[in-house]
Amino acid sequence: MSVQDRVIRIIAEQAMIEPSDVSMTDTMQDLGIDSMGLVECIFALEEEFDIEVPFNANEPDSSDFDISSVASVVAGIESLIARQKD
C-alpha cells in the first residue's frame, strides 16, 4: 500500500467515510474533520509511519506542516519519511 493510500485511509477513518470518498483536493474541513479530529489524524499518521509530525494543534497556522489539503498532507508525510531515512 502506498503512502498516499495509507494517509487517505487514516483521514477517511477520522472523517468516518470510505477512502474512495476522499479526494486529494479535499480540505480537512471539506471532510468534516474538526480540530480534535485533526489532532487524532496527526497521532494516527505518526504511529502509522513512525515519524514525528511538526504540527502545533494550538497554532495550526504557524506549524511547519501543511494541512491545507489531503494532497499537502500526503506530500508532507512523504517528505518526513524521506528525511527520516537520511
C-alpha positions in Angstrom: 0.0 0.0 0.0 1.4 3.4 -1.0 2.0 6.3 1.4 -0.9 8.1 -0.3 -3.3 5.2 0.2 -2.3 4.8 3.8 -2.7 8.6 4.5 -6.1 8.6 2.8 -7.2 5.5 4.8 -6.3 7.3 8.1 -8.0 10.5 7.1 -11.1 8.6 5.9 -11.3 6.8 9.3 -11.3 10.1 11.1 -14.0 11.5 8.8 -15.9 8.3 9.1 -16.2 7.9 5.3 -14.9 5.5 2.8 -11.4 6.1 1.5 -12.9 6.2 -2.1 -14.8 9.3 -1.0 -11.6 11.2 -0.1 -10.3 13.4 -2.9 -6.7 14.7 -3.0 -8.1 18.3 -3.3 -10.3 17.9 -0.2 -9.5 20.0 2.8 -10.0 18.7 6.3 -13.0 21.0 6.6 -14.5 19.6 3.4 -14.3 16.1 5.1 -15.9 17.3 8.3 -12.7 16.9 10.4 -12.6 19.4 13.2 -9.6 20.4 15.3 -9.9 17.4 17.6 -10.2 15.1 14.6 -7.2 16.7 13.1 -5.1 16.0 16.2 -6.3 12.4 16.1 -5.3 12.2 12.4 -1.8 13.6 13.2 -1.3 11.0 16.0 -2.5 8.2 13.7 -0.2 9.3 11.0 2.8 9.5 13.4 2.0 6.0 14.6 1.4 4.6 11.1 4.7 5.9 9.7 6.8 6.0 12.9 7.5 9.7 12.4 7.1 12.9 14.3 4.9 15.5 12.5 5.9 19.1 13.3 2.3 20.2 14.0 1.2 22.5 16.8 -2.5 22.0 17.5 -2.7 25.2 19.4 -1.3 27.2 16.5 -2.0 25.2 13.3 -1.3 28.2 11.1 2.2 28.6 12.3 3.1 24.9 12.0 5.7 23.7 9.6 3.3 21.0 8.4 0.8 22.0 5.7 -2.6 20.6 6.3 -4.5 22.7 3.7 -5.5 19.6 1.7 -5.2 15.9 1.5 -2.5 16.3 -1.2 -0.5 18.6 1.1 -0.7 16.1 4.0 0.4 13.2 1.7 3.4 15.4 0.4 4.3 16.4 3.9 4.3 12.8 5.2 6.4 11.6 2.2 8.9 14.4 2.9 9.1 13.5 6.6 9.7 9.8 5.7 12.4 10.8 3.2 14.1 13.0 5.8 14.0 10.2 8.4 15.9 7.9 6.0 18.8 10.4 5.7 
